């Protein structure tokens, strides 16, 4: 709101001297034809300047950025033989109202197609089959292309590019891109120890949950047994 007010004020200061100059330019003593023609030119010029000021004011009042592609990756580094999943998510954000519709969303690795979703085909993985799953839609309000690798290998690392091909509100082609580099490493002894401890914590938590479920099951069986005994006595 502050930006819009500032730009509106600046635009007004810009228009004031121009309008004043146009007022001085008008000659009351000119011929009728000259006065009529001068007035028409004057009116058109003032209208154009005021329209320009309004456009600048409205445009500055919008705080939403222009449309752009955002590629998020988790994690950024693959620990070989330790990383369980690698997830990528690409979306069209910003002023989506300036985009008419999305034609396709494509994920590339080293300029080689990995996965895609289009207006005609559902999301599908082209490479890394067996370890890669693709999800997505080109619907403007919920658009996304999500990739999930199960136990990614070193071959999955590399430079990724998400490319969004769309049509803007003026029926012109629009291409937006976002890149991210996924690295890989052989885990050190310290990383291995941390991973083992993490697995131990998960195992302990799983045992606690199983014990709790066992207690609940026993309580449920006791309740059902008591209900059956009560029903038998009453009959």
C-alpha positions as CSV (number, residue, x, y, z in Angstrom):
1,X,0.0,0.0,0.0
2,X,2.9,2.3,0.8
3,X,4.5,1.6,-2.6
4,X,1.3,2.3,-4.4
5,X,0.8,5.6,-2.6
6,X,4.4,6.7,-3.3
7,X,4.1,5.9,-7.0
8,X,0.7,7.6,-7.2
9,X,2.2,10.7,-5.6
10,X,5.2,10.6,-7.9
11,X,3.0,10.2,-10.9
12,X,0.9,13.2,-9.9
13,X,3.9,15.3,-9.5
14,X,5.0,14.2,-13.0
15,X,1.7,15.0,-14.6
16,X,1.1,18.4,-12.9
17,X,3.8,20.4,-14.9
18,X,2.7,18.7,-18.2
19,X,-0.9,19.6,-17.7
20,X,0.1,23.1,-16.7
21,X,2.2,23.4,-19.8
22,X,-0.7,22.3,-21.9
23,X,-3.0,24.9,-20.3
24,X,-0.5,27.6,-21.2
25,X,-0.2,26.2,-24.7
26,X,-3.9,26.8,-25.4
27,X,-4.4,30.2,-27.2
28,X,-7.8,31.8,-26.5
29,X,-7.4,34.2,-29.4
30,X,-6.9,31.6,-32.1
31,X,-9.5,30.9,-34.8
32,X,-12.5,28.7,-34.1
33,X,-11.0,25.8,-36.0
34,X,-7.7,26.3,-34.2
35,X,-9.3,26.4,-30.8
36,X,-11.4,23.3,-31.6
37,X,-8.4,21.3,-32.9
38,X,-6.2,22.5,-30.1
39,X,-8.8,21.5,-27.5
40,X,-9.2,18.0,-29.0
41,X,-5.4,17.5,-29.0
42,X,-5.2,18.8,-25.5
43,X,-8.0,16.6,-24.2
44,X,-6.5,13.5,-25.8
45,X,-3.1,14.3,-24.4
46,X,-4.4,14.8,-20.9
47,X,-6.4,11.6,-21.1
48,X,-3.4,9.6,-22.3
49,X,-1.2,11.0,-19.4
50,X,-3.9,10.4,-16.8
51,X,-4.3,6.8,-18.1
52,X,-0.6,6.3,-18.0
53,X,-0.6,7.5,-14.4
54,X,-3.4,5.2,-13.5
55,X,-1.7,2.2,-15.0
56,X,1.6,3.0,-13.2
57,X,-0.4,3.4,-9.9
58,X,-2.3,0.1,-10.2
59,X,0.8,-1.8,-11.3
60,X,2.8,-0.5,-8.4
61,X,0.0,-1.4,-6.0
62,X,0.4,-5.1,-6.7
63,X,2.8,-6.7,-4.3
64,X,2.7,-10.1,-5.9
65,X,5.7,-10.9,-8.0
66,X,5.5,-11.8,-11.7
67,X,5.0,-15.5,-12.6
68,X,8.1,-17.6,-11.9
69,X,9.1,-21.3,-11.5
70,X,10.2,-22.5,-8.1
71,X,12.1,-25.8,-7.7
72,X,12.6,-27.1,-4.2
73,X,14.7,-30.2,-3.4
74,X,15.0,-32.2,-0.2
75,X,17.7,-33.2,0.7
76,X,20.3,-31.2,-1.4
77,X,23.0,-33.8,-1.0
78,X,22.7,-37.6,-1.4
79,X,24.5,-39.8,1.1
80,X,25.2,-42.9,-1.0
81,X,23.5,-46.0,0.4
82,X,22.1,-43.9,3.3
83,X,19.6,-41.4,1.9
84,X,16.2,-43.1,1.9
85,X,14.3,-40.6,-0.3
86,X,15.0,-37.6,-2.6
87,X,12.1,-35.3,-3.3
88,X,11.7,-32.5,-5.9
89,X,8.8,-30.2,-6.3
90,X,8.4,-27.7,-9.1
91,X,5.5,-25.1,-9.2
92,X,4.4,-22.0,-11.0
93,X,4.1,-19.1,-8.5
94,X,3.6,-15.4,-8.6
95,X,0.9,-13.6,-10.7
96,X,-0.8,-16.7,-12.0
97,X,-3.7,-14.5,-13.4
98,X,-1.2,-13.3,-16.0
99,X,-1.0,-16.9,-17.3
100,X,-3.9,-18.3,-19.3
101,X,-3.0,-22.0,-18.9
102,X,0.0,-24.3,-18.5
103,X,0.9,-26.6,-21.4
104,X,3.6,-28.8,-19.8
105,X,5.9,-29.1,-16.8
106,X,9.2,-30.9,-17.6
107,X,12.1,-32.0,-15.3
108,X,15.5,-32.3,-17.0
109,X,18.8,-33.7,-15.6
110,X,21.9,-32.6,-17.6
111,X,19.4,-31.5,-20.3
112,X,18.0,-35.1,-20.5
113,X,14.3,-35.7,-19.8
114,X,13.6,-37.2,-16.4
115,X,9.8,-36.7,-16.0
116,X,6.9,-34.6,-17.3
117,X,3.2,-33.8,-17.0
118,X,1.3,-32.1,-19.8
119,X,-2.2,-31.0,-20.8
120,X,-2.6,-34.3,-22.7
121,X,-0.6,-36.8,-20.6
122,X,-0.5,-37.5,-16.8
123,X,2.7,-37.2,-14.8
124,X,5.2,-39.9,-15.7
125,X,8.8,-40.8,-15.0
126,X,10.9,-41.3,-18.2
127,X,14.2,-42.2,-16.5
128,X,15.3,-43.9,-13.3
129,X,12.3,-46.3,-13.6
130,X,11.9,-48.6,-10.7
131,X,13.2,-46.0,-8.2
132,X,11.4,-42.8,-9.3
133,X,7.7,-41.9,-9.0
134,X,6.2,-38.8,-10.6
135,X,3.1,-36.9,-9.5
136,X,1.6,-33.7,-10.9
137,X,-0.9,-31.6,-12.7
138,X,-1.0,-28.6,-15.0
139,X,-4.1,-27.2,-13.5
140,X,-3.4,-23.5,-13.0
141,X,-4.5,-23.3,-9.3
142,X,-2.9,-26.6,-8.1
143,X,0.0,-27.0,-10.6
144,X,3.0,-29.0,-9.6
145,X,5.4,-31.6,-10.7
146,X,6.7,-33.8,-7.8
147,X,9.4,-36.4,-8.1
148,X,10.2,-39.0,-5.4
149,X,13.3,-41.3,-5.6
150,X,13.5,-44.4,-3.4
151,X,17.0,-44.8,-2.1
152,X,18.6,-42.6,-4.8
153,X,22.1,-43.6,-6.1
154,X,25.0,-41.4,-7.1
155,X,23.7,-41.5,-10.7
156,X,20.7,-39.4,-9.6
157,X,22.9,-36.4,-8.7
158,X,23.5,-33.6,-11.2
159,X,22.1,-30.3,-12.4
160,X,18.3,-30.3,-12.6
161,X,16.1,-27.9,-14.6
162,X,12.4,-27.5,-14.2
163,X,10.9,-26.0,-17.3
164,X,7.3,-24.7,-17.4
165,X,5.7,-24.1,-20.8
166,X,2.6,-21.9,-20.6
167,X,0.4,-19.5,-22.5
168,X,0.1,-16.0,-21.1
169,X,-3.0,-13.8,-21.0
170,X,-2.1,-12.3,-24.4
171,X,-2.0,-15.8,-26.0
172,X,1.7,-15.7,-26.3
173,X,4.1,-18.7,-25.4
174,X,5.8,-18.3,-22.1
175,X,8.7,-20.5,-20.7
176,X,9.8,-20.3,-17.1
177,X,12.8,-22.2,-15.7
178,X,14.4,-23.0,-12.3
179,X,17.6,-24.9,-11.7
180,X,19.1,-26.8,-8.8
181,X,22.2,-28.9,-8.4
182,X,22.0,-32.1,-6.4
183,X,25.3,-33.4,-5.1
184,X,26.3,-36.8,-3.7
185,X,28.9,-38.0,-1.3
186,X,30.3,-41.2,0.2
187,X,29.3,-40.9,3.9
188,X,32.0,-40.5,6.4
189,X,32.3,-42.6,9.6
190,X,30.7,-39.8,11.5
191,X,27.8,-39.7,9.2
192,X,27.4,-43.5,9.4
193,X,27.4,-43.4,13.2
194,X,24.8,-40.6,13.2
195,X,22.7,-42.7,10.8
196,X,23.0,-45.8,13.0
197,X,21.9,-43.9,16.1
198,X,19.0,-42.5,14.2
199,X,17.9,-46.0,13.2
200,X,18.2,-47.1,16.8
201,X,16.0,-44.2,17.9
202,X,13.4,-45.2,15.3
203,X,13.5,-48.8,16.4
204,X,13.0,-47.8,20.0
205,X,10.1,-45.6,19.0
206,X,8.6,-48.4,17.0
207,X,8.9,-50.8,20.0
208,X,7.1,-48.3,22.2
209,X,4.3,-47.9,19.7
210,X,3.9,-51.7,19.4
211,X,3.8,-52.1,23.1
212,X,1.1,-49.4,23.4
213,X,-0.9,-51.1,20.6
214,X,-0.6,-54.4,22.4
215,X,-1.9,-52.9,25.7
216,X,-4.8,-51.3,23.9
217,X,-5.6,-54.7,22.2
218,X,-5.5,-56.5,25.5
219,X,-7.8,-53.9,27.1
220,X,-10.2,-54.2,24.2
221,X,-10.2,-58.0,24.5
222,X,-10.9,-57.8,28.2
223,X,-13.8,-55.4,27.6
224,X,-15.3,-57.7,25.0
225,X,-14.9,-60.7,27.3
226,X,-16.6,-58.9,30.1
227,X,-19.5,-57.8,27.8
228,X,-20.0,-61.4,26.6
229,X,-20.1,-62.7,30.2
230,X,-22.7,-60.1,31.2
231,X,-24.8,-60.9,28.2
232,X,-24.7,-64.6,29.0
233,X,-25.8,-64.1,32.6
234,X,-28.7,-61.8,31.6
235,X,-30.1,-64.4,29.1
